């Protein structure tokens, strides 16, 4: 049986201690690296916060669109695609025509007031060239939409058409309509003098421009 040298027996424990220390250092190094990686990644909570913000934004957008006012208009006549169009509040005739595909080749652009604001539920008819434009929304006739004699006809004109007459504003035009509703159709142009606010001077300027 061989006998170990004394120096060899003393070295054994030191070698075992050195190996154990190396293992401990390796484990500590791995743990430190894991902690540093966890800190750099924000602890894993960042993704959940961003997802919550996104859901809040989507919810806010959805809420902002609910109940938004709109205008529904029936467009017919000389347009490419006649039918119902839905537009935002404050839309004008030009927007409705664009939503209906634009003017047809035979349309008369001067037959409608493209800048007029639309009314919800109205019917917008675009005339062809040579056709008389129909009354506008609310029973008001478009300027120049009466018979081709160029006169404003008291028994068929609306507020908008009467408003084109000299010294007749919207308020006085409405009084003319109120008189007509209360007394029936005009039987004489002179009956304009019975409307409050129309005196001899105003009537003198109206007489050559109106008819029954």
TIKE-534553 format. One record per residue (C-alpha): residue number from 1; residue in one letter; x, y, z. Coordinates in nm, 2 decimals. Layout:
<lovos>
+-----+---+--------+--------+--------+
!   k ! r !     px !     py !     pz !
+-----+---+--------+--------+--------+
! NUM ! A !      X !      Y !      Z !
...
+-----+---+--------+--------+--------+
</lovos>
This chain:
<lovos>
+-----+---+--------+--------+--------+
!   k ! r !     px !     py !     pz !
+-----+---+--------+--------+--------+
!   1 ! X !   0.00 !   0.00 !   0.00 !
!   2 ! X !   0.14 !   0.33 !  -0.11 !
!   3 ! X !   0.19 !   0.60 !   0.15 !
!   4 ! X !   0.09 !   0.96 !   0.04 !
!   5 ! X !   0.33 !   1.23 !   0.09 !
!   6 ! X !   0.24 !   1.46 !   0.37 !
!   7 ! X !   0.24 !   1.77 !   0.14 !
!   8 ! X !  -0.01 !   1.60 !  -0.10 !
!   9 ! X !  -0.24 !   1.52 !   0.19 !
!  10 ! X !  -0.23 !   1.89 !   0.30 !
!  11 ! X !  -0.32 !   2.01 !  -0.06 !
!  12 ! X !  -0.64 !   1.81 !  -0.09 !
!  13 ! X !  -0.87 !   2.03 !   0.14 !
!  14 ! X !  -0.74 !   2.35 !  -0.03 !
!  15 ! X !  -0.83 !   2.22 !  -0.37 !
!  16 ! X !  -1.18 !   2.13 !  -0.26 !
!  17 ! X !  -1.23 !   2.48 !  -0.10 !
!  18 ! X !  -1.11 !   2.64 !  -0.42 !
!  19 ! X !  -1.36 !   2.45 !  -0.63 !
!  20 ! X !  -1.65 !   2.53 !  -0.39 !
!  21 ! X !  -1.56 !   2.90 !  -0.40 !
!  22 ! X !  -1.56 !   2.90 !  -0.78 !
!  23 ! X !  -1.91 !   2.75 !  -0.79 !
!  24 ! X !  -2.04 !   3.01 !  -0.55 !
!  25 ! X !  -1.89 !   3.29 !  -0.75 !
!  26 ! X !  -2.05 !   3.15 !  -1.07 !
!  27 ! X !  -2.39 !   3.13 !  -0.91 !
!  28 ! X !  -2.36 !   3.49 !  -0.78 !
!  29 ! X !  -2.26 !   3.61 !  -1.12 !
!  30 ! X !  -2.56 !   3.45 !  -1.29 !
!  31 ! X !  -2.80 !   3.60 !  -1.02 !
!  32 ! X !  -2.65 !   3.95 !  -1.07 !
!  33 ! X !  -2.69 !   3.92 !  -1.45 !
!  34 ! X !  -3.05 !   3.81 !  -1.41 !
!  35 ! X !  -3.13 !   4.11 !  -1.18 !
!  36 ! X !  -2.97 !   4.35 !  -1.43 !
!  37 ! X !  -3.17 !   4.21 !  -1.72 !
!  38 ! X !  -3.49 !   4.23 !  -1.51 !
!  39 ! X !  -3.42 !   4.60 !  -1.42 !
!  40 ! X !  -3.35 !   4.70 !  -1.78 !
!  41 ! X !  -3.67 !   4.54 !  -1.90 !
!  42 ! X !  -3.88 !   4.75 !  -1.66 !
!  43 ! X !  -3.98 !   4.46 !  -1.44 !
!  44 ! X !  -4.22 !   4.32 !  -1.70 !
!  45 ! X !  -4.50 !   4.57 !  -1.61 !
!  46 ! X !  -4.45 !   4.80 !  -1.90 !
!  47 ! X !  -4.64 !   4.60 !  -2.15 !
!  48 ! X !  -4.94 !   4.58 !  -1.93 !
!  49 ! X !  -4.95 !   4.96 !  -1.88 !
!  50 ! X !  -4.93 !   5.02 !  -2.25 !
!  51 ! X !  -5.21 !   4.78 !  -2.33 !
!  52 ! X !  -5.43 !   4.96 !  -2.07 !
!  53 ! X !  -5.35 !   5.30 !  -2.23 !
!  54 ! X !  -5.44 !   5.16 !  -2.58 !
!  55 ! X !  -5.78 !   5.03 !  -2.45 !
!  56 ! X !  -5.85 !   5.37 !  -2.30 !
!  57 ! X !  -5.77 !   5.55 !  -2.63 !
!  58 ! X !  -6.00 !   5.31 !  -2.83 !
!  59 ! X !  -6.28 !   5.36 !  -2.57 !
!  60 ! X !  -6.24 !   5.74 !  -2.59 !
!  61 ! X !  -6.26 !   5.73 !  -2.97 !
!  62 ! X !  -6.56 !   5.51 !  -2.97 !
!  63 ! X !  -6.74 !   5.74 !  -2.72 !
!  64 ! X !  -6.66 !   6.05 !  -2.93 !
!  65 ! X !  -6.83 !   5.91 !  -3.24 !
!  66 ! X !  -7.15 !   5.80 !  -3.06 !
!  67 ! X !  -7.43 !   6.04 !  -3.11 !
!  68 ! X !  -7.25 !   6.26 !  -3.36 !
!  69 ! X !  -7.51 !   6.47 !  -3.54 !
!  70 ! X !  -7.57 !   6.39 !  -3.91 !
!  71 ! X !  -7.79 !   6.51 !  -4.20 !
!  72 ! X !  -7.99 !   6.27 !  -4.41 !
!  73 ! X !  -8.07 !   6.40 !  -4.75 !
!  74 ! X !  -8.26 !   6.25 !  -5.05 !
!  75 ! X !  -8.07 !   6.36 !  -5.36 !
!  76 ! X !  -8.24 !   6.31 !  -5.70 !
!  77 ! X !  -8.25 !   6.45 !  -6.05 !
!  78 ! X !  -7.94 !   6.51 !  -6.25 !
!  79 ! X !  -7.68 !   6.34 !  -6.04 !
!  80 ! X !  -7.47 !   6.03 !  -6.10 !
!  81 ! X !  -7.61 !   5.82 !  -5.82 !
!  82 ! X !  -7.95 !   5.95 !  -5.69 !
!  83 ! X !  -8.06 !   5.83 !  -5.35 !
!  84 ! X !  -8.01 !   5.89 !  -4.98 !
!  85 ! X !  -7.68 !   6.03 !  -4.85 !
!  86 ! X !  -7.58 !   6.09 !  -4.49 !
!  87 ! X !  -7.35 !   6.38 !  -4.42 !
!  88 ! X !  -7.21 !   6.56 !  -4.12 !
!  89 ! X !  -7.39 !   6.85 !  -3.95 !
!  90 ! X !  -7.32 !   7.18 !  -4.14 !
!  91 ! X !  -7.30 !   7.01 !  -4.48 !
!  92 ! X !  -7.40 !   7.21 !  -4.78 !
!  93 ! X !  -7.56 !   7.13 !  -5.12 !
!  94 ! X !  -7.23 !   7.08 !  -5.28 !
!  95 ! X !  -7.14 !   6.81 !  -5.03 !
!  96 ! X !  -7.47 !   6.62 !  -5.10 !
!  97 ! X !  -7.41 !   6.63 !  -5.47 !
!  98 ! X !  -7.05 !   6.51 !  -5.43 !
!  99 ! X !  -7.18 !   6.22 !  -5.21 !
! 100 ! X !  -7.43 !   6.13 !  -5.49 !
! 101 ! X !  -7.15 !   6.09 !  -5.74 !
! 102 ! X !  -7.14 !   6.45 !  -5.87 !
! 103 ! X !  -7.34 !   6.63 !  -6.13 !
! 104 ! X !  -7.47 !   6.43 !  -6.43 !
! 105 ! X !  -7.36 !   6.55 !  -6.78 !
! 106 ! X !  -7.69 !   6.72 !  -6.85 !
! 107 ! X !  -7.72 !   6.89 !  -6.50 !
! 108 ! X !  -7.76 !   7.26 !  -6.47 !
! 109 ! X !  -7.52 !   7.38 !  -6.20 !
! 110 ! X !  -7.69 !   7.72 !  -6.18 !
! 111 ! X !  -8.02 !   7.55 !  -6.10 !
! 112 ! X !  -7.92 !   7.49 !  -5.74 !
! 113 ! X !  -7.75 !   7.70 !  -5.48 !
! 114 ! X !  -7.43 !   7.49 !  -5.41 !
! 115 ! X !  -7.35 !   7.69 !  -5.10 !
! 116 ! X !  -7.68 !   7.65 !  -4.92 !
! 117 ! X !  -7.67 !   7.46 !  -4.59 !
! 118 ! X !  -7.87 !   7.14 !  -4.59 !
! 119 ! X !  -8.16 !   7.06 !  -4.37 !
! 120 ! X !  -8.20 !   6.71 !  -4.22 !
! 121 ! X !  -8.47 !   6.51 !  -4.40 !
! 122 ! X !  -8.49 !   6.74 !  -4.71 !
! 123 ! X !  -8.52 !   6.64 !  -5.07 !
! 124 ! X !  -8.26 !   6.80 !  -5.30 !
! 125 ! X !  -8.35 !   6.79 !  -5.67 !
! 126 ! X !  -8.08 !   6.89 !  -5.92 !
! 127 ! X !  -8.24 !   7.01 !  -6.25 !
! 128 ! X !  -8.12 !   6.94 !  -6.60 !
! 129 ! X !  -8.04 !   7.23 !  -6.84 !
! 130 ! X !  -8.36 !   7.42 !  -6.92 !
! 131 ! X !  -8.56 !   7.26 !  -6.63 !
! 132 ! X !  -8.72 !   7.48 !  -6.36 !
! 133 ! X !  -8.57 !   7.41 !  -6.02 !
! 134 ! X !  -8.82 !   7.28 !  -5.77 !
! 135 ! X !  -8.88 !   7.45 !  -5.43 !
! 136 ! X !  -8.59 !   7.43 !  -5.18 !
! 137 ! X !  -8.61 !   7.28 !  -4.83 !
! 138 ! X !  -8.88 !   7.40 !  -4.60 !
! 139 ! X !  -9.12 !   7.51 !  -4.88 !
! 140 ! X !  -8.89 !   7.80 !  -4.98 !
! 141 ! X !  -8.84 !   7.85 !  -5.35 !
! 142 ! X !  -8.49 !   7.89 !  -5.48 !
! 143 ! X !  -8.42 !   8.24 !  -5.62 !
! 144 ! X !  -8.53 !   8.26 !  -5.98 !
! 145 ! X !  -8.71 !   7.93 !  -5.96 !
! 146 ! X !  -9.06 !   8.06 !  -6.05 !
! 147 ! X !  -9.21 !   8.08 !  -6.40 !
! 148 ! X !  -8.98 !   8.21 !  -6.67 !
! 149 ! X !  -9.14 !   8.56 !  -6.67 !
! 150 ! X !  -8.88 !   8.66 !  -6.41 !
! 151 ! X !  -9.14 !   8.78 !  -6.16 !
! 152 ! X !  -9.18 !   8.67 !  -5.80 !
! 153 ! X !  -9.52 !   8.50 !  -5.77 !
! 154 ! X !  -9.68 !   8.59 !  -5.44 !
! 155 ! X !  -9.90 !   8.28 !  -5.41 !
! 156 ! X !  -9.62 !   8.03 !  -5.46 !
! 157 ! X !  -9.30 !   8.20 !  -5.34 !
! 158 ! X !  -9.12 !   8.11 !  -5.02 !
! 159 ! X !  -8.92 !   8.31 !  -4.78 !
! 160 ! X !  -8.60 !   8.27 !  -4.99 !
! 161 ! X !  -8.75 !   8.40 !  -5.31 !
! 162 ! X !  -8.94 !   8.69 !  -5.15 !
! 163 ! X !  -8.61 !   8.79 !  -4.98 !
! 164 ! X !  -8.47 !   8.86 !  -5.32 !
! 165 ! X !  -8.71 !   9.15 !  -5.36 !
! 166 ! X !  -8.59 !   9.51 !  -5.28 !
! 167 ! X !  -8.63 !   9.61 !  -4.92 !
! 168 ! X !  -8.78 !   9.28 !  -4.83 !
! 169 ! X !  -8.58 !   9.09 !  -4.57 !
! 170 ! X !  -8.64 !   8.75 !  -4.41 !
! 171 ! X !  -8.87 !   8.90 !  -4.14 !
! 172 ! X !  -9.09 !   9.09 !  -4.39 !
! 173 ! X !  -9.09 !   8.79 !  -4.63 !
! 174 ! X !  -9.23 !   8.58 !  -4.34 !
! 175 ! X !  -9.50 !   8.83 !  -4.28 !
! 176 ! X !  -9.61 !   8.80 !  -4.64 !
! 177 ! X !  -9.64 !   8.42 !  -4.60 !
! 178 ! X !  -9.82 !   8.47 !  -4.27 !
! 179 ! X ! -10.08 !   8.70 !  -4.44 !
! 180 ! X ! -10.12 !   8.45 !  -4.72 !
! 181 ! X ! -10.18 !   8.16 !  -4.47 !
! 182 ! X ! -10.43 !   8.37 !  -4.27 !
! 183 ! X ! -10.62 !   8.52 !  -4.56 !
! 184 ! X ! -10.58 !   8.28 !  -4.85 !
! 185 ! X ! -10.41 !   8.34 !  -5.18 !
! 186 ! X ! -10.35 !   8.69 !  -5.30 !
! 187 ! X ! -10.62 !   8.81 !  -5.54 !
! 188 ! X ! -10.44 !   9.14 !  -5.62 !
! 189 ! X ! -10.09 !   9.26 !  -5.59 !
! 190 ! X ! -10.23 !   9.57 !  -5.41 !
! 191 ! X ! -10.30 !   9.34 !  -5.11 !
! 192 ! X !  -9.93 !   9.37 !  -5.03 !
! 193 ! X ! -10.02 !   9.70 !  -4.87 !
! 194 ! X ! -10.22 !   9.50 !  -4.61 !
! 195 ! X !  -9.90 !   9.33 !  -4.49 !
! 196 ! X !  -9.76 !   9.51 !  -4.18 !
! 197 ! X !  -9.43 !   9.68 !  -4.27 !
! 198 ! X !  -9.51 !   9.74 !  -4.64 !
! 199 ! X !  -9.60 !  10.10 !  -4.71 !
! 200 ! X !  -9.65 !  10.30 !  -5.03 !
! 201 ! X !  -9.28 !  10.35 !  -5.09 !
! 202 ! X !  -9.19 !   9.98 !  -5.04 !
! 203 ! X !  -9.49 !   9.88 !  -5.26 !
! 204 ! X !  -9.38 !  10.11 !  -5.54 !
! 205 ! X !  -9.06 !   9.92 !  -5.57 !
! 206 ! X !  -9.23 !   9.58 !  -5.55 !
! 207 ! X !  -9.52 !   9.63 !  -5.79 !
! 208 ! X !  -9.33 !   9.58 !  -6.11 !
! 209 ! X !  -9.14 !   9.27 !  -5.98 !
! 210 ! X !  -9.43 !   9.06 !  -5.84 !
! 211 ! X !  -9.73 !   8.88 !  -5.98 !
! 212 ! X ! -10.00 !   8.65 !  -5.83 !
+-----+---+--------+--------+--------+
</lovos>
